[in-house]
Amino acid sequence: MSTFSTFVRLTHGVYRRRLSLAAHGYVHGDLDARLHLAAWHDDPYPLYEQLRQRGRLSRARSGLWVSVDHEVCRAVLRDRRFGARPDRLTVDESLRDDFETSLLGMDPPDHTRLRRAIRSDLGPQAAVAYRPLVERTVDELLDRAEQSGRFDVMGALARQLLLAVMGAILGIPAERQEAFARHAGVLGGAIDGIGSMTQAARLRTASRALDRLLADLIELRRGSPGDDLISRLIGEADRDVRGHELLPLCTTLLVAGYETTTNLIGNAVYACLRRPEAWTALVAEPEIWAEKVVAETLRFDPPVQRAGREAREDVEIAGHLIETGQYVVTLLGGANRDPAAFGDPGRFDPTRTARPADLAFGGGIHYCAGYPLARLEATVAIAGLAQRFPDLRLDGRISRRTSGMIRGLAGLPVRTGGARHR
């Protein structure tokens, strides 16, 4: 099945179900459903706090279980009695098979097999190996930004950095990288659902183009292997990756990697520029503070706001019986501001030391495979901005993505205010 035929059916289900739940929640007070309303996209955190008052785990009118409790969310994400089935907010039963061709919808042993195939290219050692590329790319992008004096952090830095790194990982030729990024961006922008026929048409065009680009790239690497992930996946086809899994796996890696890290960089820069004390500390010691800023952003304003799990058997959590087949939505953004886990959770504080792990990259076997690389890319980008532009400031209208799942900025215009000599 093509990327479009699967994705358009799934996201159309998202949109229809989202509107239904949102309208139902608005009338009947279903707080979880209200998260899908545009009014809460800019700042969902007050609504998370209202949900917290309902208890550690509550049942929405839709039938879903919902939690913003850190301990509960962590337990659900790590418990093997829960599986990564399609979100019942988005997908009806007839579409389950489509999801199971994607790494995100798989359970062991297939999930384990595919994770093993990509581990060496996305794990901690890979992050170390890619560091020179990340640093070189950040320097080149900031050179261009310095010449203009005013630029968009999202378009000029975050997206371009991810484009270069994902291009290297997948072995995408330089002349094709812009096309890959453009089409992946369209797919990522529809993650919450298709809202119009125009968007559906754009998605159809982008997904078919991405299918062709990836299929061509796979054939290219079959005949001319390189030092890249696709070449290695082709070489391991008999052991870890089956033929029909290669295209959806590459699509998942491209779109997920592009969306998560791009928005992490934007959220971190925005958080610091809105707080002069945080930006001043970052400028004073960028090598040290950049890592702290990234860690706190992942807690305070993570790019992925929710994840869901389906009970494979009856499970008791926080005094409630989750029956087989019932679905639990873990609201990661709310869990990362749980006062039972974090002191003064509504404050952006990069100086935090001892604290439980945040849930920004999920948990358990579905913990994001590329998190070491994502943290490296964000850390290097933020340190580079602080080193080069100590007087960086916001300069224009901030536009935010209209998504309840992916939290990030569509545009982050800034002015350099002069550059520091390297």
HUGI-V161534 format. One record per run of one state. SS is the DSSP state (h for helix, s for strand, l for the rest). FROM is the first residue (numbers start at 1). LEN is the number of residues. Records with the same first field share a line. If there is no record, write none. Layout:
SS=FROM-LEN + FROM-LEN
This chain:
l=1-2 + 29-2 + 35-3 + 41-4 + 53-5 + 60-5 + 68-2 + 79-3 + 84-9 + 100-3 + 106-4 + 123-1 + 149-1 + 171-3 + 190-7 + 224-5 + 236-7 + 274-2 + 285-1 + 301-3 + 305-1 + 312-3 + 318-2 + 323-4 + 336-28 + 367-4 + 389-4 + 395-4 + 401-5 + 407-2 + 412-1 + 416-7
h=3-26 + 31-4 + 38-3 + 45-8 + 70-9 + 93-7 + 103-3 + 110-13 + 124-25 + 153-18 + 174-16 + 197-27 + 229-7 + 243-31 + 276-9 + 286-15 + 332-4 + 364-3 + 371-18
s=58-2 + 65-3 + 82-2 + 150-3 + 304-1 + 306-6 + 315-3 + 320-3 + 327-5 + 393-2 + 399-2 + 406-1 + 409-3 + 413-3
